Amino acid sequence: MTRTAASSLAARVVLALLLLIGVSGSGATQAASPHTHHSRQLDVNHKKPVQTFRPINIAHRGSNGELPEETAAAYLRAIEEGADFIETDVLASKDGHLVCFHDVTLDATTDVADHAEFAGRKRTYEVQGEDVTGWFIVDFTLEELRSLRVKQRFSFRDQRYNGKYQIITFEEYILIALYADRTVGIYPEIKNPVFINQHVKWSDGKRFEDKFVETLLRYGYGGEYMSDGWLRQPLFIQSFAPTSLIYVSNMTDSPKLLLIDDTTVPTQDTNQSYHEITSDAYLAFIGSYVVGIGPWKDTLVPPDPTDNRLGRPADLVARAHALRLQVHPYTFRNENQYLHFDFRQDPYAEYAYWLDEVAVDGLFTDFTGSLHKYQEWTRPYRKEQEKTSPEALLREIAGMLKNDGYD
């Protein structure tokens, strides 16, 4: 990122935070009322709509290939780079606030270890059947989490932005999308719901999933996939926990996706194997609640463990499509260590393979800008595609016929 680009990004971060402060207040985030929110929100009816004519570009934890993950800066950068959707993981603080963070522990991506006042907070908890030791997000209030600073997860990525950004709340993430200068979808994950419901209790007896959906509804999100409401405020809800997706289906008709882990990892809530949840019978069952699946990409096209070349593709994409389920695999990364040898160290070759040959419906990527550039080269967004009225379609057909010699 150039100095000019970094300065521009910093200015946008400040602007976004000012907007967030204006809506949320200082200290612990308070939910804005629907009337306050809608009066201050930019008019979504006059924004460039989210594209739906090609596979969607999902900014995995924001543009985290460039900036620390799940921060305001990473999401603003992803929007600038052309993301269709910005993705986040939602967890809860000790005092019940929903925050954007991937791990249940703070160790890997914050400076918590440098805070002497938190030295005694290390704990060991069981997480998905295994004992994990660290500083757990559920043992910190929102105010305490705000005192931490986020850092880049991978040492081989740019470290210049470590210590510059805070953990943000779920509401702040939503507002970043709503205040964008075009329609940007959100793609939040109900993260580790079993663990969160074990360790965080809300005074009104609600559970994690209730608070998650209530927040979305408060900010106007709702409507089935491709409905008018969905197109105004696009949303996919995701989770590795099928019971959570079934539970929230009783509260919202927004589209949902079941995430699918490595073949060796059972579901965290039902303890089902990979083979059980990818069977035709189970996909047909869960298809009553979800519009698609989000598998780890190496389960769709397993690599040869001996030479890092792609093996024979599994039939999961074809079977999912036969049941009218979308497929959004994760995670695409530009670095050589994540590229199979078939792609010759070229991330664009990987995009071409997955979009053209495997024919998936969207990609979770750490490098939103790369995917956007590839799609603009291969399937550019034309102004004509913004015109969705029947009259515009008839004019386009008439123009095509005229070009072919028909008057």
C-alpha positions as CSV (number, residue, x, y, z in Angstrom):
1,M,0.0,0.0,0.0
2,T,1.4,3.4,-1.0
3,R,1.7,6.3,1.5
4,T,-1.1,8.1,-0.3
5,A,-3.3,5.0,-0.2
6,A,-2.5,4.5,3.5
7,S,-3.4,8.2,4.3
8,S,-6.6,7.8,2.3
9,L,-7.5,4.7,4.2
10,A,-6.7,6.3,7.5
11,A,-9.1,9.2,6.7
12,R,-11.9,6.8,5.9
13,V,-11.3,4.9,9.1
14,V,-11.6,8.1,11.1
15,L,-14.8,9.0,9.1
16,A,-16.3,5.6,9.8
17,L,-15.4,5.8,13.5
18,L,-17.0,9.2,13.8
19,L,-20.1,7.8,12.2
20,L,-20.1,4.8,14.5
21,I,-19.6,7.1,17.6
22,G,-22.4,9.2,16.4
23,V,-24.8,6.2,16.2
24,S,-23.4,4.0,18.9
25,G,-22.1,6.4,21.6
26,S,-19.0,6.0,23.6
27,G,-17.9,3.1,25.8
28,A,-20.1,0.0,25.6
29,T,-21.9,0.1,22.2
30,Q,-25.6,0.9,22.6
31,A,-28.0,-0.1,19.8
32,A,-29.3,2.7,17.7
33,S,-33.1,2.8,17.4
34,P,-34.4,1.9,13.9
35,H,-35.7,5.4,13.5
36,T,-32.3,7.0,14.4
37,H,-30.5,4.5,12.2
38,H,-32.7,4.9,9.1
39,S,-32.7,8.7,9.3
40,R,-28.9,8.8,9.3
41,Q,-28.2,6.0,6.9
42,L,-27.4,6.8,3.3
43,D,-30.4,6.1,1.0
44,V,-29.8,2.5,-0.1
45,N,-32.3,2.9,-2.9
46,H,-29.9,5.3,-4.8
47,K,-26.8,3.2,-4.3
48,K,-25.2,1.0,-6.9
49,P,-26.7,-2.4,-6.2
50,V,-24.7,-5.5,-5.2
51,Q,-23.8,-7.5,-8.3
52,T,-25.6,-10.8,-8.8
53,F,-24.6,-11.8,-12.3
54,R,-21.3,-13.5,-11.4
55,P,-19.9,-15.4,-8.4
56,I,-19.7,-13.3,-5.4
57,N,-16.5,-11.9,-4.0
58,I,-16.5,-12.4,-0.2
59,A,-13.9,-10.5,1.8
60,H,-12.7,-13.0,4.3
61,R,-12.4,-11.1,7.6
62,G,-12.0,-8.0,5.5
63,S,-9.0,-7.4,3.3
64,N,-6.9,-9.3,5.8
65,G,-4.1,-10.2,3.4
66,E,-3.1,-6.6,3.7
67,L,-4.4,-5.3,7.1
68,P,-5.1,-7.0,10.5
69,E,-8.2,-9.1,10.2
70,E,-11.7,-8.1,11.3
71,T,-10.8,-4.4,11.9
72,A,-12.6,-1.4,10.6
73,A,-9.6,-0.7,8.3
74,A,-9.7,-4.2,6.8
75,Y,-13.4,-3.9,6.0
76,L,-13.0,-0.4,4.5
77,R,-10.1,-1.6,2.4
78,A,-12.1,-4.6,1.1
79,I,-15.0,-2.3,0.1
80,E,-12.6,0.0,-1.7
81,E,-11.2,-3.0,-3.5
82,G,-14.5,-4.2,-4.8
83,A,-15.9,-6.8,-2.3
84,D,-19.4,-7.8,-2.9
85,F,-19.7,-9.0,0.7
86,I,-17.6,-8.4,3.8
87,E,-17.3,-11.4,6.1
88,T,-16.9,-11.5,9.9
89,D,-16.9,-13.9,12.8
90,V,-19.2,-13.0,15.7
91,L,-18.4,-13.8,19.3
92,A,-19.5,-12.4,22.6
93,S,-17.7,-10.5,25.4
94,K,-18.1,-11.3,29.1
95,D,-20.7,-8.6,29.5
96,G,-22.7,-9.9,26.5
97,H,-21.7,-7.5,23.7
98,L,-21.3,-9.1,20.2
99,V,-17.9,-8.5,18.8
100,C,-16.1,-9.3,15.5
101,F,-13.3,-11.7,16.2
102,H,-12.3,-15.1,14.8
103,D,-10.6,-17.1,17.7
104,V,-12.2,-17.7,21.1
105,T,-8.7,-16.8,22.5
106,L,-7.1,-13.4,22.1
107,D,-3.5,-14.7,21.9
108,A,-2.8,-14.9,18.2
109,T,-4.1,-11.6,16.9
110,T,-4.0,-9.1,19.8
111,D,-1.4,-7.7,22.2
112,V,-3.1,-9.1,25.2
113,A,0.2,-10.8,26.4
114,D,1.7,-7.3,26.7
115,H,-0.9,-6.1,29.2
116,A,0.3,-6.8,32.7
117,E,-3.2,-6.1,34.1
118,F,-4.5,-9.2,32.3
119,A,-1.6,-11.6,33.2
120,G,-3.9,-13.5,35.6
121,R,-6.7,-14.0,33.1
122,K,-5.2,-17.1,31.4
123,R,-7.6,-20.0,31.5
124,T,-8.0,-23.5,30.1
125,Y,-11.4,-24.4,28.7
126,E,-12.7,-27.2,26.5
127,V,-13.4,-26.0,23.0
128,Q,-14.9,-28.5,20.5
129,G,-13.7,-31.4,22.5
130,E,-10.1,-30.2,23.1
131,D,-8.5,-28.4,26.0
132,V,-7.3,-24.9,25.0
133,T,-5.2,-22.6,27.1
134,G,-5.1,-18.8,26.6
135,W,-6.8,-15.5,27.2
136,F,-10.4,-16.1,26.3
137,I,-12.6,-13.4,24.8
138,V,-15.5,-14.5,27.1
139,D,-13.4,-13.5,30.2
140,F,-13.1,-9.8,29.1
141,T,-15.7,-7.0,29.1
142,L,-16.2,-4.9,26.0
143,E,-14.3,-2.0,27.7
144,E,-11.3,-4.3,28.3
145,L,-11.4,-5.6,24.8
146,R,-11.3,-2.0,23.5
147,S,-8.0,-1.5,25.4
148,L,-6.3,-4.2,23.2
149,R,-4.8,-3.6,19.8
150,V,-5.0,-6.0,16.9
151,K,-2.1,-7.5,15.0
152,Q,-1.5,-9.4,11.8
153,R,-2.0,-13.2,12.2
154,F,0.7,-14.3,9.8
155,S,4.4,-13.3,10.2
156,F,4.9,-13.3,6.4
157,R,2.3,-10.6,5.9
158,D,2.7,-6.8,6.4
159,Q,3.4,-6.0,10.1
160,R,3.3,-2.2,9.7
161,Y,-0.3,-1.9,10.9
162,N,0.1,-3.9,14.1
163,G,-1.1,-2.0,17.1
164,K,-3.1,0.6,15.2
165,Y,-6.6,-0.8,15.3
166,Q,-9.2,-2.0,17.9
167,I,-11.6,-4.9,18.1
168,I,-14.9,-3.7,16.8
169,T,-18.5,-4.6,17.7
170,F,-21.0,-6.4,15.4
171,E,-23.0,-3.2,15.2
172,E,-20.0,-1.2,14.1
173,Y,-19.2,-3.8,11.4
174,I,-22.8,-3.5,10.1
175,L,-22.6,0.2,10.0
176,I,-19.4,0.1,7.9
177,A,-21.4,-1.8,5.3
178,L,-24.5,0.4,5.5
179,Y,-22.5,3.6,5.2
180,A,-20.6,2.4,2.2
181,D,-21.1,4.5,-1.0
182,R,-22.5,1.4,-2.8
183,T,-24.6,-1.6,-1.6
184,V,-22.2,-3.9,0.2
185,G,-23.5,-7.2,1.6
186,I,-22.6,-8.6,5.0
187,Y,-21.7,-12.3,5.7
188,P,-21.5,-12.8,9.5
189,E,-20.8,-16.2,11.1
190,I,-22.4,-17.4,14.3
191,K,-19.0,-18.5,15.7
192,N,-18.6,-21.3,18.3
193,P,-22.2,-21.0,19.5
194,V,-21.9,-24.0,21.9
195,F,-18.9,-22.5,23.6
196,I,-20.4,-19.0,23.8
197,N,-23.7,-20.2,25.2
198,Q,-21.8,-22.1,27.9
199,H,-19.7,-19.1,29.1
200,V,-21.8,-16.0,28.4
201,K,-25.2,-15.5,30.0
202,W,-27.7,-12.7,29.2
203,S,-29.9,-11.3,31.9
204,D,-33.1,-11.7,29.8
205,G,-32.5,-15.4,29.4
206,K,-31.7,-15.1,25.7
207,R,-29.0,-17.1,24.0
208,F,-26.2,-16.1,21.6
209,E,-28.2,-16.8,18.5
210,D,-31.1,-14.6,19.8
211,K,-28.8,-11.6,20.3
212,F,-27.2,-12.2,16.9
213,V,-30.5,-12.2,15.0
214,E,-32.0,-9.3,17.1
215,T,-29.0,-7.1,16.0
216,L,-29.6,-7.9,12.3
217,L,-33.3,-7.2,12.6
218,R,-32.7,-3.9,14.4
219,Y,-30.6,-2.7,11.5
220,G,-33.2,-3.6,8.9
221,Y,-31.8,-6.9,7.6
222,G,-34.4,-9.4,6.5
223,G,-35.9,-11.0,3.4
224,E,-35.4,-14.2,1.4
225,Y,-32.5,-14.4,-1.0
226,M,-33.0,-12.1,-4.0
227,S,-36.1,-10.5,-2.5
228,D,-36.4,-6.7,-2.6
229,G,-35.4,-6.4,1.0
230,W,-32.4,-8.7,0.5
231,L,-31.2,-6.7,-2.5
232,R,-31.4,-3.5,-0.5
233,Q,-29.4,-4.9,2.4
234,P,-27.8,-8.2,1.3
235,L,-27.0,-10.8,4.0
236,F,-25.8,-14.3,4.3
237,I,-25.7,-15.9,7.8
238,Q,-23.2,-18.7,8.2
239,S,-22.3,-21.2,10.8
240,F,-20.5,-24.6,11.3
241,A,-23.3,-25.5,13.8
242,P,-26.4,-26.8,12.0
243,T,-28.6,-26.6,15.0
244,S,-27.8,-22.8,15.3
245,L,-28.9,-22.3,11.7
246,I,-32.1,-24.3,12.3
247,Y,-32.8,-22.2,15.4
248,V,-32.3,-18.8,13.7
249,S,-34.5,-20.0,10.9
250,N,-37.5,-19.5,13.2
251,M,-36.5,-15.8,13.7
252,T,-35.4,-14.7,10.2
253,D,-35.9,-15.7,6.6
254,S,-32.5,-14.3,5.6
255,P,-30.4,-16.8,3.6
256,K,-28.1,-19.1,5.5
257,L,-25.2,-21.3,4.7
258,L,-23.8,-24.4,6.5
259,L,-20.0,-24.2,6.8
260,I,-18.2,-27.5,6.3
261,D,-14.8,-28.2,7.9
262,D,-12.1,-30.7,7.1
263,T,-13.1,-34.3,6.6
264,T,-11.7,-35.2,10.0
265,V,-13.6,-32.6,12.0
266,P,-17.1,-33.4,13.3
267,T,-19.8,-30.8,13.8
268,Q,-19.4,-28.9,17.1
269,D,-23.1,-29.3,18.1
270,T,-24.3,-32.6,16.7
271,N,-21.0,-34.5,16.4
272,Q,-21.8,-35.6,12.9
273,S,-19.0,-36.6,10.6
274,Y,-18.1,-34.9,7.3
275,H,-19.5,-37.8,5.4
276,E,-22.9,-37.6,7.2
277,I,-23.4,-33.9,6.6
278,T,-22.4,-34.1,2.9
279,S,-24.7,-37.0,2.1
280,D,-27.5,-36.4,-0.3
281,A,-30.1,-37.1,2.4
282,Y,-28.6,-34.6,4.8
283,L,-28.1,-31.9,2.2
284,A,-31.8,-32.4,1.2
285,F,-32.7,-32.0,4.9
286,I,-30.6,-29.0,5.7
287,G,-31.7,-27.5,2.3
288,S,-35.0,-26.6,4.0
289,Y,-33.1,-24.2,6.2
290,V,-30.1,-23.0,4.1
291,V,-29.5,-21.7,0.6
292,G,-26.0,-23.2,0.3
293,I,-22.9,-24.7,1.9
294,G,-19.5,-23.2,2.6
295,P,-16.9,-26.1,2.4
296,W,-13.1,-25.9,2.9
297,K,-11.8,-25.9,-0.6
298,D,-9.5,-28.9,-0.1
299,T,-12.6,-31.1,0.6
300,L,-14.0,-30.2,-2.8
301,V,-10.8,-30.9,-4.7
302,P,-8.5,-32.9,-2.4
303,P,-4.8,-32.3,-3.1
304,D,-2.4,-35.2,-3.4
305,P,-0.5,-35.2,0.0
306,T,2.7,-36.4,-1.7
307,D,3.3,-33.6,-4.1
308,N,0.8,-30.8,-3.4
309,R,-1.0,-31.2,-6.7
310,L,-4.7,-31.3,-7.1
311,G,-6.4,-34.7,-7.1
312,R,-9.6,-35.7,-8.6
313,P,-12.5,-33.3,-7.7
314,A,-15.2,-34.7,-5.4
315,D,-18.8,-34.6,-6.6
316,L,-20.0,-32.4,-3.7
317,V,-20.5,-29.2,-5.9
318,A,-22.5,-31.1,-8.5
319,R,-24.7,-32.8,-5.8
320,A,-25.2,-29.5,-4.0
321,H,-26.2,-27.7,-7.3
322,A,-28.6,-30.6,-8.1
323,L,-30.4,-29.7,-4.9
324,R,-30.2,-26.0,-5.8
325,L,-27.7,-25.2,-3.1
326,Q,-25.0,-22.6,-3.6
327,V,-21.4,-23.5,-2.9
328,H,-19.1,-20.8,-1.4
329,P,-15.7,-22.4,-0.6
330,Y,-13.0,-21.0,1.7
331,T,-10.3,-19.7,1.9
332,F,-8.4,-18.3,-1.1
333,R,-5.0,-16.8,-0.4
334,N,-2.4,-15.4,-2.8
335,E,0.8,-16.6,-1.1
336,N,2.7,-19.4,-2.6
337,Q,2.4,-21.7,0.4
338,Y,-1.4,-21.7,-0.1
339,L,-1.3,-22.4,-3.9
340,H,-1.2,-25.9,-5.2
341,F,1.5,-26.6,-7.8
342,D,-1.1,-26.8,-10.6
343,F,-1.5,-23.0,-10.4
344,R,2.2,-22.3,-11.0
345,Q,2.3,-19.7,-8.2
346,D,-0.4,-17.7,-9.9
347,P,-3.5,-16.9,-7.8
348,Y,-5.4,-15.8,-11.0
349,A,-5.0,-19.3,-12.4
350,E,-6.5,-20.6,-9.2
351,Y,-9.5,-18.3,-9.5
352,A,-9.9,-19.4,-13.1
353,Y,-10.0,-23.0,-12.1
354,W,-12.5,-22.6,-9.3
355,L,-14.8,-20.2,-11.1
356,D,-14.7,-21.7,-14.6
357,E,-14.1,-25.4,-14.1
358,V,-15.4,-26.2,-10.6
359,A,-18.1,-23.6,-11.1
360,V,-18.7,-22.4,-7.5
361,D,-21.0,-19.6,-6.7
362,G,-18.7,-17.4,-4.6
363,L,-15.3,-17.4,-3.0
364,F,-14.0,-16.4,0.5
365,T,-10.7,-14.6,-0.2
366,D,-8.1,-12.8,1.9
367,F,-7.2,-10.8,-1.2
368,T,-10.4,-9.1,-2.3
369,G,-8.7,-6.8,-4.8
370,S,-7.1,-9.7,-6.7
371,L,-10.4,-11.5,-7.1
372,H,-12.2,-8.3,-8.1
373,K,-9.5,-7.5,-10.8
374,Y,-9.7,-11.0,-12.1
375,Q,-13.5,-10.9,-12.4
376,E,-13.4,-7.4,-14.0
377,W,-11.0,-8.8,-16.6
378,T,-13.1,-11.9,-17.4
379,R,-16.7,-10.8,-16.6
380,P,-16.7,-7.0,-16.2
381,Y,-19.5,-5.1,-14.5
382,R,-21.2,-3.2,-17.3
383,K,-23.5,-0.3,-16.8
384,E,-26.2,-2.1,-18.7
385,Q,-26.3,-4.8,-16.0
386,E,-27.5,-2.1,-13.5
387,K,-30.6,-1.7,-15.6
388,T,-33.0,-4.4,-14.4
389,S,-36.4,-3.0,-15.7
390,P,-38.2,-4.9,-18.5
391,E,-37.9,-1.9,-20.8
392,A,-34.1,-1.9,-20.4
393,L,-34.0,-5.6,-21.2
394,L,-36.2,-5.1,-24.3
395,R,-33.9,-2.3,-25.5
396,E,-30.9,-4.5,-25.0
397,I,-32.4,-7.3,-27.0
398,A,-33.5,-4.9,-29.8
399,G,-29.9,-3.6,-29.9
400,M,-28.5,-7.2,-30.2
401,L,-31.0,-8.0,-33.0
402,K,-30.0,-4.8,-34.9
403,N,-26.4,-5.6,-34.6
404,D,-27.2,-9.0,-36.2
405,G,-28.8,-7.3,-39.2
406,Y,-32.4,-7.3,-38.1
407,D,-34.2,-3.9,-38.3
